[in-house]
C-alpha cells in the first residue's frame, strides 16, 4: 500500500517543526545551565547553597497542602513558607543579576524570571501589607496572588527537575561501579516513596501509612511486584494513588533511564564514559547505540501505555463516578500492566464480575504483560527484521529465539495446567470459553504480573505448585519482569540435557553457548534458590501461617510477581521486612546486588594445573 504524497509531506513538515522546537528548547535549557559561566566563580558555591534552600522551600510548600489537612496552624505555616519562598526567589534573581559579568545579556536571557520577580515583589507586598495589589492589577481577579504562587511553584519545580537532569552526566561520569549505582538509584526512589506515603494526605483516614507499611508499599511499587498490605482501591487518596503510579513507572523503566532520556531531549548527547554507565541499564552491548536504544525504550514504553489507556477506557463495562475516574483507572492499569506491577484500583484486582470474563480487558492486560515481559531487546529485533522485509524468522538472534520459544511453551503449559487441574474447582460455573480465558490469563500473569481473575487462595495445591515454578522462571532479560528469566531457565535445562547425553559443550539452535553463560545461569539459579530458602525459613520462624502460603508469598516477592494467598496484610513487621528485602533483591537482580558490593577479582595471567573431582 503506497502512502499518499500529501501524508509524506505532512510527516516531513512535522519532523522539521519538532527539530525546530527541540532547538529552541535546547537553547532555553542551555541558558539555565549557564549559571556557572555568567556568575563569579567564587560566589557560585554560595548561590548553589542558596538555591538548595529554595528547592527545600518549594518541596515543603508543595507537600503541605497535598500531604496534610490544612488546619489553621498549618495554613499559617504554609503561608510563612510561601512568603520565604517568594522572598528567596527575588533575592536569588537579584544576586545573580548583581554578580553577573554582563547584566544586559543576563536580562535578555532571563527576562521571564525578571517578570516573575516583579510580580513576586507585588505578592510579597500583599503578604506584608495584607492588601491586594496584584489582584487590582489583574482587574480585581479573585485570589490572583494565590494563582501566581501556584504558577511560581510549578515553574520552580520545573527548574529543579531540569537542574537535576543537567547534573546527571556529571553523576554518570563519576560512576565506577554501575551495579552499585543501579542499587542506590532504586533505594533512593523507595525512600522518597516511603516518605510520601507516610503523609496524612496519602490515605483516606488522614493518618498516612505507618513506616513499615509505607516502606512495603513503596518497595512493592518500585520493584513492580504488586504485593499489598492495604487495599489500594479504598485506602489511598488520589494523591496516594498518583504516588504509587509514579513509583511503578519509574521502577519499571528505571529512574536513571528516564532521567537520561530527559537529558538527551534537552541536551542532545552523552559522553563515552556516561554511555558506558548507562549501557548496562538498557541492556545494550554496543556503546555507540546506547543513546538510540535509550530513546527507543522510553518512547516505546509511553507509546504502548498510551494505546493501552485508550483500549482500557473503551473496554470498561461498568459505571464510574466520573469520566475523570474512568481515565485515571485506564492510565493506572495501563502503567501497572505494562510494567508487570500487578497493582489495581479494584479491591479484588480483576477478579470481580465486571472484569474476570471481560474479553477486551483481559486481552489488553495480557498483551501488555507479554510485551512488557519479553524484553525491549526482543521487541526491537522483531520490529527491525519486520521492516527489512526479509524472511525474518531465519535471521533472529539466538536470544530472541530462546525468549519467544520458552515464553510460548510456558504460556501454553501454564494454561493447560490450570485448565485441567481447576476445571471442576475454581473454574466451575464458568462457560468453556471463559474457563480458557481465565486459565490463559492466570498462566500469563503468574510469571510476573500479579493481576488475577480468579481467587488465588482457593486454587488447589497441585496447581499452586505449578504456579510456583512459573513464578520462579518469570519473564525475560531487559524487561520489566522479574524471576530468574526465561533465558536462564533455557540454558539450565539445555545444559542439563547435554550433560546427560555426554556432550562436553552446550549447543542451542545450532549455536555453541560459551561456558561463561552457563556459569552465570547456574550462579543465578543457586543464588535465587538460596535466597528463597533462607527467607522462607525465616518467615516460618516469625509467622504463624501454613508453610505453602509462606513459600508462595516468598517466591512471589522474589520473582516480583505480586500474587498472594491472602496472608500479606496479616504479616508481622518482621515478616514484612523479609518480604521487602526479597522484593528488592528480585528487582535489581540478586547477582547484580552481589556484584555491586563484591570485591572485583584481578585478571591474573597465570593458570593452575587441572585436576578432576568426582561428581555423581
N, C-alpha and C positions, 0 to 999 in steps of 0.2 A: 504494500500500500504506500503510494507516494504522498509525502507530506506537502500540503499546499504551499506555494511560494510565499504567500502573504504571511502564513504562520511562521515560516523561517525568518522572514524579515522582522516580525514582531519579536521573535526569540532573540535575534541579534541585537535589536534595539534595547530589549530588556537587559541583556548582558552588559551592554555599554552603559546603561543607566546605573546598573549595580556597581560596575567598576568605578564610575564617577562618584557614586555615593561612598564607596569604600575609601576613595582617595581623599574626599573631604573629611570623612570620619577619622582616617589616619592622621590627617593634619591637625584636627582638633585634639586628638589624644596625644599627639606629639607635643602640643603646647602644654598640656597637663603635665607631661613628663619632663619638661624643660626647666623645672624649678631650680635644679641644682646648677644649671649653667647661667641663669639670669639673676641669681642672688649671690651675694657674697658668701664664699665657701665657709668662712669662719662662723657666720650666723646660721648657716644651713642646718647643722645638727640641732640647734636650739629650736628652729622653726619646725623641724620634724617632730620634736618632742611636743611642741605646742599643737601640732596637727594631730598627734596621738591623743592628746586630751580632748580635742574637738571631736575626734572619732568616738571616744568613750561617751561624750555627751550626746552625740547623735544616737548611739545604740540605746542608751538609757532612756532618752526621750521617745524612742520608738517602742521600746518594750513596756514602758509604764502603762500606756493606755491599752496595749494589746494583751499583756500578760497579767494585769491586775484590775480588780474592780476599783474604780477611782473613788475612794472615799474623800471627804473634804480635805483630810490631811495629805493624801496622795495627790489630789488635784493641785493643792498649793505647792507641793514638792515638784510636781511636773511643770508648773508654771515657772518656778525658780530655775529648773534645769533648762527650759526653753529660753529664759532670759539670758542665762550664761551662754547658751549655745549661740544666740544672736550676737551677743557681745563678742564672743570668741571669733565668730565668722568675720565681723567687721575688723577686729584687731588683726586677724590673720591677713586679710586683704591689704590693710594699711601698712603693716610691717613689710610685706613683700614689695609693696609699691615704693616705700621709702628706701629699702635696701637694694632694689634692682639697679643695674647699671644703665638701663635705657627705659626711662619711665614712659616715653611716648609709645615705644614698641609694646611695652607691658600693657598699657591701656588699650592698644589696638587688639592685642591678643585676648585680653581679659575683660573686654567691655561688658560681657554678660555678667561676670562676677561683680563688676563695678555697679551695674544696675541693681543687682541683688543686694549689694552692700548699702546702696542708697535707701532702698525700701526697708532693709534691716534697721537702719537708723530710725526710720519712722516708726517701725514696730517697737523698737526699744524705747522711743519717746512715749509711745502709748503705754508701755509697761510702767514707766516711771511716773507719768502724769495721769494715768487712768483715763486718757482721752481716746478719741477715735480718729486720729489724723489720717491714717491710711484708708479707713472706711470712707472718710469725707472725700479723699482724692478719687476713690472709685465709686463716685455717685451714691454715697451712703449705702453701699452694699453691706448687708448684714454679715458680721464676722469675717470681714475681708482680711483682717490680721491673722485669724486662725487658718484661713485658706492659704495665705502666704507662708505661714510657718510649716504647714504640711508640705507645700511645694519645696521649701528650703530644705527640709529634712530629706525629702526624696532626692533632691539634687545632691546633697552631701553624701547620702548613702551611695548614690551612683558613682561619685568621685572616689569614695572609699573602695568600692569594688574595682574600679579602674586602676587605682594605685596598687592594690593587691596583685592584680593581674600583671601589671607592669613590673612588679618586683619579682614575679615568678621566674623569669630567666636567670636572674642572679641566684635564686634559690636552687634552681635545677643545676646550674653550673657548679655549685659547691658540693653536690652530692657524689660521694664516692661509693656508697652502698645503696643501690636502687631498691633492693628488697626492704631495707630498713626504712627508707624514705616512704615507701608504699605503706608499711605498717603504721608509721607515725601519721600519715595522712588520714587513714581510716580512724585511728584513735582520736584525732582532732575533730572529725565530724561527729563521732559518737559522743564526745564530751560536750560539744555545742548542742547537739540534740537533747542530751540529758538535761542540761540547764533549761532549755526552752520548754521541755515537757514538765518540768517541775514548777513552772509558773502557774499561778492560780487560774489565769485566763485560758490555759490549755485544756482544762477539764470542765465538764458540766457542773460539778459540785462546787466549783470555785476554790478548790483547795490544792489543785495540782497533784501530780503523782509523787509518791514518796520516792526517795533516791533510788532504791533497788529496782522499783518498777519502772521508773523513768530510764534508768540505765539499761534495763532489759529491753524495753520497747525501742529505745534508740538503737541499741545494738542489733536487734531483730530487723529494724528498718534499713539501717546502713548495710548490714550483711545480707540484705534481701532474703530473709528467712521466712518471716510470717508468723512465728510463734507469738502469742499474745497472752498477757496476764490480766488484761482488762478488755472489755468489749470495745473495739474500735468504733463500731457503729453508734453506740449510745454513750460512751464515757467521755469522748472528746468534743470540744467545741470546734467551730470552723477553723479557728487559729491552730488548734492541736492537730486537726486533720491535714491542714496545709503543711505543718511542720513535718509530719510523718511522710507525706507525699514527696516533699523536697528531699528528705533523707533517703528515701527509696531511689529517687532519680540520681542523686549524687553518688549513692552507694553502688548503683547499678553500673554506671559508666565510669565512676571514679572522679573525685573532685579535682585531682591534678589533671586528668584528661580533659575535663570540662573547662578548667581554668586556662589550660594551654590552648585550647580551641579558641577561647575568647581573646587570648593574647595574639594568636595568629590573625584573627579578624582585625584587631586594632593596630597591629604592628607589621605583620607580613611574613616574618621568618624567625627561625631558631638557629642558634649556633650548633656546631658539631657536637660539642660537649653536652649541650642541652638535649639534642636529639638522641644521644646515646643513653641519657637517663630515661627519656620518655619511651623509647622503642620497646622496652620490656613490658611497659604498661599497656601498650596497644598491640602486643604480640607481633611486632614487625621485625624481621631479621635484618633487612636492608636499611641502613641508617638514612640513606638518601630518600627513602619512601615514607619516612616517619610522618612528615607533615601531611602528605596526601592521605595516608591511612587514618591519621587522627581526624582529619576533616570528614572523611567518609564515615567513621564510627559515630561521631556526634550527629552528623547530618542524617545518616540513615536511621539512627535512633529516633530523632524528632519526627522524621517523615513517617515512619511506621506508626509511632504513637499518635500522630495527628490523624492518620487514616483510621486507626482503631477507635479514636474518640468519636468520629462520625458513625462508624459501624455500631458502636455501643449505643450512641444517642438514638439512632433509629430502630434499635432492636429491643429496647425495654418494652415489655408489655404490661407495665404496671403504672399506677398513678404516682406522681411526685408532687410534693408541696408547691414546687415552682419549677420553671424552666432552668433557673439558675442551679437548683439542686440536681436536676437531671444532668446538666452539663458537668457539674462537679463530680458526680458519680462516674460519668463517662471518662473524664480525664484521670481520675484516681485509679480506676480499674485498668485503663489502658497502660498507664505507667507501671502499675503493680504487676500486671500480667507480662508485659514485655521484659521487665527486669526480673521476672521469675520470683517475685517477692511473696505473693500469696495473701497480702493484706486486702481486706474487703470492708466496704462500708455497710455490708449486710451482716446481721448478727450471726447467721448460720453460713457464712461465706456464700457460696452459690447453691447451697443445698435446700433452699426454700422452694416452695411450689412454683414461684414465678420464674425461677432461673434453672432449676435442676434439669428440666427437659425442654428448655428454650433453645432450639437448634441454632438460631443466629448467635445468641450469646455464647453458647458452648463452642461453636465453630470459631468465632472470633477469638475467644480466650485460648483455645488450643493452638491456633495459628501463631498467636503472639508468643506463647510459651515455647513452641518449637523453634520459631525464628530467633527468639532471644537466647535459646539454649544450644543451638548448633554452632554458634561462634561466628564472629564477624569475618574471620579468615575464609571460612567455607562460603559464606554469602558472597563475598567479593569475587571469589573464584567462579562461582556459579554464574554470576552476572556477567563477568568478563568473558567467559567461554561462550555464553549465550550470544553476546554482542558480536563476537568474532565470526559467527555463522559457520562454525565448524561442527564436526561430529564430536560435540564437547564431551560426551561421556568417555571417549577414548583418551582424552587428554587431561583428565582430572588428576590432581596430585594424590599421592597415597594417603595423605592426611585427610583430604576431603572424602575420599572413597571409604576410608575406615569410619569416619564420623557418620556419613549417610547410611552405611551398611548397618553399623551397630545400633544407631538410632532407630532405624526401621525395624530391626529384629526385636529390640526391646519394647517398642510400642506395640507391635503385633503380639509378642509373647505376654506382655502385661495385660493387654486387653483380653486375650484368651483365658489367662489365669483367673482374672476377676470374674469374667463372664461365666466360666464353668463352676468355680467354687462358690459364687454368691448368687447363682441363678434362682434358687428357691429360698434364699435367705434375705439379704438386704435388698436384692433386686426384685423380690416378689412383689406383685402388684403393679409392675410396670409392663408396658407392651414390649414386644420383642425389639422393635427399632429403638425404643427408649433404653432398654437394657444394654443394647450395643453402644448407644451414645454415652451412657453413664460409665460403662466399662472402659471405653476408649478414652474418655476424659480423665478418669481416675488413673489410667495407665500413664498418660502423658504428664499429668500434674504431680504424680507420685515421685517422679525422678528429680524434681527440683522446685516446682512452683508453689505447692502448698494450698491451692484452692481445692475445694471439694464439693461434689454434687451428691454425695451420699454420706451417711453418718459413719465416720471412721471408727468411732468407738464400738459400733455394732458389727464391724467386719470380723469374720471368723479367723481363728488362729492360722490355718493354712494359708489363707490369702494375705494375712499380715506378714507372715514370714517371707512370702514372695515380694511383698512391698518393701520390706527391709532391704532386700538385695537391690531392687530398683532404685531406692533412695541412695544407697551407698554408691552405686555407679554414677548416678547424677547425669549432668549434661556434658558439654564438650569444652575444650580449652578455648580461651579468648572469647568467652561468652559471659552472660550474666548468671549462669547456672553454677551450682555447687557440685559436691560429690568428688569422687576420685577421678572422674571424667571417663568418657566412652573410650578414648584412645588408650588410656592406661589399662582399662579392662581388656581391650582387644589385644594389646601387647602381652599382657599377663597370660591370657588364655592361649594365645598362639605360641608363646614360648614354652608353655607347659606341654602342649600337644607335640611340639617339635622335639622337646627333650624326651618325651615318652617314646617317640618314634626313632630316637637315636641320632638326631641331627646335631651337628656341632655349631651350627649357626641358625639364626632365625630368619625366615623368609615370609613375606606377606605381600600378596598381589604382585608376585614376580619381582619383588624387590628385597634386598638384604637389609635388615634392620640393624643398625650399629648396637654393639653391646652396651654403650653408654645409655641408650634409650631404655634398654631392658633393665639396667641397674636403677635408673631413675624411676621407672614404673614400679619395680619391686620396693624401692625405698618409700614411695608414696603409699603403697598398699600397707606396708608394715607400720609406718607412722600413723596412718589412719586407723588401722585396727588397734594399735596400742593406745591411741588417744581415746577411742570409743570404749575400749575395755576398761581403762583406768577410770574414766568419767562415769561409766555405768556402775562400777564397783563403789565409787564414792557416792553416787546417787542412792544406791541400795543401802548405804550406811546411814545417810541423813534423811532419807524419805521413807514413808510408810505406804508404798504403793506396790502393785504387782510388778514382778521383775520384767515381764514382757512389756508392760506400759512404760517402764523406765528405759528399757533398751530402745523402744520405739521413739521415745522422746529424745534420747541422746543421738541416735542415728539421724533423726530428723533435724536436730540442731546442727550437728557437724556437717551434714550434707546440705545445709541451708535450704531445707525443704519447707518446713513450716506446718506439716501435718501433726496432729496430736490425737491421743486417745482420751482427751478431756482432763488431763491432770495438770496442765501448765499453770493455771491460775491457783492451784492448791499447793504448789511447791513452796517449800520454806525458803528463807533468804539464802541459805547455803545451797540449796538445790538450784535456785535461780542463778546464783553466782557460777556454778559449774556449767550450766547451760549457756550462760553469757560467754564464758571462755571458749566453749565448744563452737558456738556460732562464729566467734571472731576468728578462731583458727581455721574453721572450714571456709570462711570467705576469703581471707588473704592467702590461704593455702598453707598447710602445716609445713610443707617443705620450704616454701618461701619464708615462713616465720623462722625456721631453723637456720636457713642461710643468712637471714638478716642479722642474727646475733652470734653466729658461729665464727670462730677464727678461721680465716682463709688459709688453705694449705699452699705452701710454695711449690712451684713446679720443679721438682727435683729431676736432674738429668740421668741419674743412675737407676738401676732396676735390680731388685733382689732375685736370686735364683728361684726357679719354680719348684714346687713340691706339692704333690697331690694329697688330699684328705678324702676319707670315705664318707659319702653322703648316700643315704638309702631311705 
